[in-house]
């Protein structure tokens, strides 16, 4: 999944580092059921919501991804 110029792994056991140096983990992955699935190149694609948690202050952010795994929106939870 791509967020700006960074590719993040969906592995919940992996500690990752944001471009501004903050460590985070992926703590949730879900289909965005408010958007219909779509067939692209004979593959059924979905919009996804990935929740990350920053380890320095436990802040959570939801990342909303489109059919092409590009981040469209970031929302603090």
C-alpha contacts under 8 A as a table, 3 or more apart, distances in Angstrom:
res1	aa1	res2	aa2	distance
1	X	7	X	5.51
1	X	8	X	5.53
1	X	9	X	6.88
1	X	10	X	7.79
1	X	65	X	7.81
1	X	69	X	5.07
1	X	70	X	6.28
1	X	71	X	7.55
2	X	5	X	6.81
2	X	6	X	5.71
2	X	7	X	4.41
2	X	8	X	6.28
2	X	69	X	6.31
2	X	70	X	5.10
2	X	71	X	6.16
3	X	6	X	5.28
3	X	7	X	6.16
3	X	8	X	7.20
3	X	70	X	6.47
3	X	71	X	5.20
4	X	71	X	7.22
6	X	18	X	7.95
6	X	19	X	7.48
8	X	16	X	7.63
9	X	14	X	7.75
10	X	26	X	6.16
10	X	29	X	8.00
11	X	14	X	5.60
11	X	26	X	6.79
12	X	15	X	7.96
12	X	25	X	6.08
12	X	26	X	4.93
12	X	27	X	6.00
13	X	25	X	7.26
13	X	26	X	7.94
14	X	25	X	6.41
14	X	26	X	7.90
15	X	23	X	6.42
15	X	24	X	5.78
15	X	25	X	5.25
16	X	23	X	5.50
16	X	24	X	5.35
16	X	25	X	6.24
17	X	20	X	7.88
17	X	21	X	5.64
17	X	22	X	5.41
17	X	23	X	4.39
17	X	24	X	6.14
18	X	21	X	5.22
18	X	22	X	5.22
18	X	23	X	6.29
18	X	24	X	7.24
19	X	22	X	7.49
22	X	54	X	6.79
22	X	55	X	7.58
22	X	56	X	7.17
23	X	54	X	5.84
23	X	55	X	5.67
23	X	56	X	7.04
24	X	52	X	6.47
24	X	53	X	5.38
24	X	54	X	4.17
24	X	55	X	5.34
25	X	52	X	5.53
25	X	53	X	5.45
25	X	54	X	6.64
25	X	55	X	7.38
26	X	29	X	7.87
26	X	50	X	7.11
26	X	51	X	5.97
26	X	52	X	4.34
26	X	53	X	6.42
27	X	50	X	7.78
27	X	51	X	5.64
27	X	52	X	5.40
27	X	53	X	6.48
28	X	49	X	7.96
28	X	50	X	5.64
28	X	51	X	4.79
28	X	52	X	6.92
29	X	48	X	7.13
29	X	49	X	5.81
29	X	50	X	4.57
29	X	51	X	6.35
30	X	48	X	5.80
30	X	49	X	5.28
30	X	50	X	6.57
31	X	46	X	6.71
31	X	47	X	6.06
31	X	48	X	4.52
31	X	49	X	6.08
32	X	35	X	6.01
32	X	46	X	7.33
32	X	47	X	5.28
32	X	48	X	5.04
32	X	49	X	5.92
33	X	36	X	6.82
33	X	47	X	7.86
35	X	46	X	7.67
35	X	47	X	6.59
36	X	46	X	7.19
37	X	44	X	6.58
37	X	45	X	5.60
37	X	46	X	4.80
37	X	47	X	7.30
38	X	44	X	5.64
38	X	45	X	5.27
38	X	46	X	6.61
38	X	67	X	7.79
39	X	42	X	5.90
39	X	43	X	5.40
39	X	44	X	4.46
39	X	45	X	5.98
40	X	43	X	5.28
40	X	44	X	6.32
40	X	45	X	6.61
45	X	67	X	5.55
46	X	66	X	7.16
46	X	67	X	5.37
47	X	64	X	7.35
47	X	65	X	5.54
47	X	66	X	4.72
47	X	67	X	5.30
47	X	69	X	7.79
48	X	64	X	5.94
48	X	65	X	5.09
48	X	66	X	6.77
48	X	69	X	7.91
49	X	62	X	6.42
49	X	63	X	5.59
49	X	64	X	4.68
49	X	65	X	6.24
50	X	62	X	5.66
50	X	63	X	5.10
50	X	64	X	6.57
50	X	65	X	7.83
51	X	60	X	6.70
51	X	61	X	5.64
51	X	62	X	4.37
51	X	63	X	6.16
52	X	60	X	5.58
52	X	61	X	5.42
52	X	62	X	6.45
52	X	63	X	7.78
53	X	58	X	5.67
53	X	59	X	5.58
53	X	60	X	4.42
53	X	61	X	6.54
54	X	57	X	6.19
54	X	58	X	5.14
54	X	59	X	5.36
54	X	60	X	6.43
55	X	58	X	5.27
55	X	59	X	7.63
59	X	76	X	7.64
59	X	77	X	7.53
60	X	76	X	6.03
60	X	77	X	5.38
61	X	74	X	6.63
61	X	75	X	5.53
61	X	76	X	4.37
61	X	77	X	5.51
62	X	74	X	5.73
62	X	75	X	5.13
62	X	76	X	6.28
62	X	77	X	6.73
63	X	71	X	6.39
63	X	72	X	7.59
63	X	73	X	5.94
63	X	74	X	4.74
63	X	75	X	6.62
64	X	71	X	5.58
64	X	72	X	5.64
64	X	73	X	5.19
64	X	74	X	6.43
65	X	68	X	7.59
65	X	69	X	5.28
65	X	70	X	5.20
65	X	71	X	4.39
65	X	72	X	5.62
65	X	73	X	7.42
66	X	69	X	5.34
66	X	70	X	5.61
66	X	71	X	6.58
66	X	72	X	6.60
67	X	70	X	7.56
71	X	74	X	7.68
